[in-house]
Amino acid sequence: MKTTEEIRKRQLSFALKFAVPYIGFIILMYLVVYLGKDWIVNQQIFGLPLHYFLVAIFIYPVTWLIFGYYVKRANDMEDEIKKQ
């Protein structure tokens, strides 16, 4: 039971290290799009308005990269704790 509690505590700490900056990044991105909408709407990337690119296309690859890294590290952490 002690191992389970240790895994939960370490993974919660690890998850919060990712979640807080990620949520802050998402909020900041939407805030930048909202506050700079006059300029951002007129900018184009690959033929798409910049705000579409930022809030729809850019965010998904970033999310999947972070997700993949997190899952790998969380599994490694669990394996490490089991070995102890």
C-alpha contacts under 8 A as a table, 3 or more apart, distances in Angstrom:
res1	aa1	res2	aa2	distance
1	M	4	T	5.21
1	M	5	E	6.47
2	K	5	E	5.20
2	K	6	E	6.19
3	T	6	E	5.04
3	T	7	I	6.13
3	T	81	I	7.20
3	T	82	K	7.33
4	T	7	I	5.14
4	T	8	R	6.18
5	E	8	R	5.08
5	E	9	K	6.14
6	E	9	K	5.20
6	E	10	R	6.13
6	E	81	I	7.94
7	I	10	R	5.31
7	I	11	Q	5.93
7	I	77	M	7.82
7	I	78	E	6.23
7	I	81	I	6.96
8	R	11	Q	5.22
8	R	12	L	5.94
9	K	12	L	5.17
9	K	13	S	6.23
10	R	13	S	5.17
10	R	14	F	6.08
11	Q	14	F	4.86
11	Q	15	A	5.85
11	Q	74	A	6.49
11	Q	77	M	7.82
12	L	15	A	5.01
12	L	16	L	6.12
13	S	16	L	5.27
13	S	17	K	6.40
14	F	17	K	5.20
14	F	18	F	6.81
14	F	74	A	7.85
15	A	18	F	5.29
15	A	19	A	5.97
15	A	70	Y	7.74
16	L	19	A	4.84
16	L	20	V	5.80
17	K	20	V	6.18
17	K	21	P	7.08
18	F	21	P	5.93
18	F	22	Y	6.07
18	F	70	Y	7.92
19	A	22	Y	5.10
19	A	23	I	5.95
20	V	23	I	5.38
20	V	24	G	6.12
21	P	24	G	4.93
21	P	25	F	5.99
22	Y	25	F	4.99
22	Y	26	I	6.28
23	I	26	I	5.08
23	I	27	I	6.16
24	G	27	I	5.16
24	G	28	L	5.97
25	F	28	L	5.04
25	F	29	M	6.05
26	I	29	M	5.13
26	I	30	Y	6.34
27	I	30	Y	5.28
27	I	31	L	6.05
28	L	31	L	4.93
28	L	32	V	6.04
29	M	32	V	5.17
29	M	33	V	6.25
29	M	54	L	7.44
29	M	55	V	7.36
30	Y	33	V	5.06
30	Y	34	Y	6.05
30	Y	55	V	7.12
31	L	34	Y	4.99
31	L	35	L	5.97
32	V	35	L	5.22
32	V	36	G	5.71
32	V	37	K	7.87
33	V	36	G	5.31
33	V	37	K	5.41
33	V	40	I	6.72
33	V	51	H	6.18
34	Y	37	K	5.29
36	G	39	W	5.64
36	G	40	I	5.86
37	K	40	I	4.97
37	K	41	V	5.67
37	K	51	H	7.92
38	D	41	V	5.77
38	D	42	N	7.06
39	W	42	N	5.64
39	W	43	Q	6.84
40	I	43	Q	5.30
40	I	49	P	7.45
40	I	50	L	5.76
40	I	51	H	6.11
41	V	44	Q	7.95
41	V	49	P	5.85
41	V	50	L	6.33
41	V	51	H	6.32
42	N	49	P	6.77
42	N	50	L	7.62
43	Q	49	P	5.75
43	Q	50	L	5.36
44	Q	47	G	5.55
44	Q	48	L	5.26
44	Q	49	P	4.59
44	Q	50	L	5.28
45	I	48	L	5.29
45	I	49	P	6.40
45	I	50	L	5.95
45	I	53	F	7.12
48	L	52	Y	6.61
48	L	53	F	6.53
49	P	52	Y	5.51
49	P	53	F	6.50
50	L	53	F	4.99
50	L	54	L	6.11
51	H	54	L	5.11
51	H	55	V	6.08
51	H	56	A	8.00
52	Y	55	V	5.54
52	Y	56	A	5.41
52	Y	57	I	6.86
53	F	56	A	5.59
53	F	57	I	4.86
53	F	58	F	5.74
54	L	57	I	6.18
54	L	58	F	5.09
54	L	59	I	6.54
55	V	58	F	6.50
55	V	59	I	6.01
56	A	59	I	6.06
56	A	60	Y	7.06
57	I	60	Y	6.03
57	I	61	P	7.61
58	F	61	P	6.24
58	F	62	V	6.75
59	I	62	V	5.24
59	I	63	T	6.06
60	Y	63	T	5.03
60	Y	64	W	6.22
61	P	64	W	5.13
61	P	65	L	6.10
62	V	65	L	5.20
62	V	66	I	6.22
63	T	66	I	5.24
63	T	67	F	6.01
64	W	67	F	4.88
64	W	68	G	5.97
65	L	68	G	5.20
65	L	69	Y	6.21
66	I	69	Y	5.21
66	I	70	Y	6.00
67	F	70	Y	5.10
67	F	71	V	6.15
68	G	71	V	5.32
68	G	72	K	6.25
69	Y	72	K	5.26
69	Y	73	R	6.16
70	Y	73	R	5.22
70	Y	74	A	5.94
71	V	74	A	5.08
71	V	75	N	6.08
72	K	75	N	5.29
72	K	76	D	6.19
73	R	76	D	5.00
73	R	77	M	6.02
74	A	77	M	5.02
74	A	78	E	6.22
75	N	78	E	5.07
75	N	79	D	6.20
76	D	79	D	5.11
76	D	80	E	6.09
77	M	80	E	5.07
77	M	81	I	6.25
78	E	81	I	5.19
78	E	82	K	6.22
79	D	82	K	5.09
79	D	83	K	6.35
80	E	83	K	5.27
80	E	84	Q	6.72
81	I	84	Q	5.32
